[in-house]
Amino acid sequence: YSAGICNYRSCFMQRTTTTWSPDLPLPCYADRKTLAAIITHHFFPVSHRTLERWPLIARKPNKAVIYEVKPALEYAEQQLNNTYAYRQSGGDL
């Protein structure tokens, strides 16, 4: 950016960081990266790119896509409950 207000690298870094951490309460709405961090903490590892394919309602208030956290967590829990579970062998050969 020629005026020196914001260069590309600093703008990019601002958009890729999440403001949520496990010691904070859950927000009502979150962007994909924040939502992926929340789901990864509570259920299983998930990429923010994977969330694009989940049947969630997206909102774009300021050209940024956000999702409601509660339905996303419900869907993640449903996905986890519907997975195949098995007992691993002890590995003693």
C-alpha positions in Angstrom: 0.0 0.0 0.0 1.6 3.2 -1.1 0.3 5.6 1.6 2.1 3.5 4.3 -1.1 3.0 6.3 -1.2 -0.7 5.8 1.1 -3.0 3.8 0.0 -6.3 2.4 1.9 -8.5 4.9 0.4 -6.8 8.0 -3.1 -6.9 6.5 -2.7 -10.5 5.7 -1.4 -11.3 9.2 -4.4 -9.6 10.8 -6.9 -11.7 8.9 -5.3 -15.0 9.7 -5.0 -14.8 13.5 -7.8 -15.8 15.8 -8.8 -13.8 18.8 -10.4 -16.8 20.7 -8.4 -18.9 23.2 -9.6 -21.8 25.4 -9.7 -19.6 28.5 -12.3 -17.2 26.9 -16.0 -17.8 26.7 -17.4 -19.0 23.3 -18.5 -16.2 21.0 -22.0 -16.2 19.4 -20.5 -15.7 15.9 -17.0 -16.6 14.6 -15.1 -16.5 11.3 -13.9 -19.8 9.8 -10.5 -19.8 11.4 -11.8 -19.0 14.8 -14.6 -21.6 14.5 -12.0 -24.2 13.4 -9.9 -23.4 16.5 -13.0 -23.8 18.7 -14.1 -27.1 17.2 -10.5 -28.4 17.3 -10.3 -27.6 21.0 -13.7 -29.2 21.9 -14.0 -32.1 19.5 -11.5 -33.1 16.8 -9.0 -31.4 14.5 -10.7 -29.6 11.6 -9.4 -27.1 9.0 -11.1 -23.8 8.3 -11.2 -25.0 4.7 -13.3 -28.0 5.8 -15.9 -25.8 7.3 -16.7 -24.3 3.9 -18.2 -27.7 3.0 -20.3 -28.1 6.2 -24.0 -27.4 6.0 -23.8 -24.2 8.1 -25.6 -20.9 7.6 -23.0 -18.3 6.6 -23.6 -14.5 7.1 -21.6 -11.7 5.4 -22.1 -8.5 7.4 -18.9 -6.8 6.3 -17.7 -8.9 3.4 -16.3 -11.4 6.0 -18.0 -14.7 6.4 -19.1 -15.5 9.9 -21.0 -18.5 11.3 -23.1 -19.1 14.5 -21.0 -21.1 16.9 -23.7 -23.1 18.5 -25.1 -24.8 15.4 -21.5 -25.5 14.3 -20.7 -27.2 17.6 -23.9 -29.2 17.3 -22.9 -30.4 13.9 -19.4 -31.2 15.0 -20.7 -33.3 17.9 -23.1 -35.1 15.5 -20.2 -35.9 13.2 -18.2 -37.2 16.1 -21.0 -39.4 17.4 -21.6 -40.8 13.9 -18.0 -41.9 13.3 -16.9 -45.5 13.5 -15.3 -46.4 16.8 -13.1 -49.3 17.4 -10.8 -50.7 20.1 -7.1 -50.8 19.2 -5.0 -53.8 20.0 -2.4 -53.4 22.7 0.4 -53.6 20.2 2.3 -56.4 22.1 3.9 -58.7 19.6 
